[in-house]
Every structure is written in C-alpha cells, then in structure tokens.
C-alpha cells in the first residue's frame, strides 16, 4: 500500500483550519469519512512502507501504528495462513 491511498497533509490541515460552524453538513460527513478511511489505511500500512512525511503526519494526527507488520499479515498469522 502506498501513500497514494492516504489523505494528504494539506487536506488534513485545510479541514482542521476551517471552523465547524462554517462547514456544511456535507463537509462534516466528508471529513468524518475521510478521517476514518485515513485512519484505517494508516493501521493497515506497515511503518516500514510509509514515507517520512506520512509517518510525521500520522504522529501529529494520532494515526500512528507502532508495528512493522500489516493488519493483513497479523490476520494471516492468527489464522495460521502464513506470515511471521
């Protein structure tokens, strides 16, 4: 998985800087959806595959996962289908 599947730091900053009182219902829903999707992508992507910029952004936004094993690899390991 690459950083392409992730929300850009510019988009995150833009959403955070606009006050909630000035956002439409559609913007609120979009922000929630994008945030959830980005958090899931952060968890699924091993730290070793993230760019330096993405790791820094995850640390700031609280989306940091501190493992080197992807969610898929963990699941495979638990099911005995390979992995580490």
C-alpha positions in Angstrom: 0.0 0.0 0.0 1.4 3.4 -0.8 0.8 6.9 0.5 -1.5 7.5 -2.5 -4.3 5.8 -0.6 -3.8 8.3 2.3 -5.3 11.7 2.9 -2.7 14.4 2.2 -1.3 16.6 5.0 -2.6 19.6 3.1 -6.2 18.2 3.0 -6.0 17.4 6.7 -4.8 20.9 7.6 -7.4 22.6 5.4 -10.2 20.6 7.1 -8.8 21.3 10.6 -8.4 25.1 10.0 -12.0 25.7 8.8 -14.3 26.2 11.9 -17.0 23.6 12.2 -19.6 26.4 12.4 -18.7 27.3 8.8 -18.9 23.8 7.4 -21.9 22.4 5.6 -23.4 19.0 6.6 -21.8 17.6 3.5 -18.4 18.8 4.6 -18.9 17.4 8.1 -19.8 14.0 6.6 -16.9 14.1 4.2 -14.4 15.0 6.9 -15.7 12.1 9.1 -15.5 9.6 6.2 -12.0 10.8 5.0 -10.7 10.7 8.6 -12.0 7.2 9.2 -10.6 5.9 5.9 -7.2 7.5 6.5 -7.0 6.0 10.0 -7.8 2.6 8.6 -5.2 3.0 5.9 -2.7 4.1 8.5 -3.3 1.0 10.6 -3.2 -1.4 7.6 0.1 0.1 6.2 3.3 -1.1 8.0 5.5 1.7 9.3 8.3 0.5 7.0 6.3 1.2 3.9 5.4 4.8 4.9 7.2 7.8 3.7 8.9 10.1 6.2 6.3 12.7 5.6 3.4 10.3 6.2 5.0 9.0 9.4 5.3 12.5 10.7 1.8 13.3 9.7 0.5 10.2 11.4 2.4 11.1 14.6 0.8 14.6 14.7 -2.7 13.4 13.9 -2.6 10.4 16.2 -2.9 7.8 13.4 0.4 6.2 14.2 0.8 2.4 14.4 4.0 1.3 16.0 4.3 -2.1 14.4 6.1 -3.2 11.3 3.5 -5.9 10.5 0.5 -5.0 8.4 -3.1 -5.8 9.6 -3.4 -8.4 6.8 -0.2 -10.1 7.9 -1.4 -10.2 11.5 -4.7 -11.7 10.5 -2.9 -14.3 8.4 -0.7 -15.2 11.3 -3.6 -15.6 13.7 -5.4 -17.9 11.2 -2.2 -19.9 10.6 -2.1 -18.9 6.9 1.5 -17.8 6.8 3.1 -14.6 8.0 5.7 -14.5 10.8 
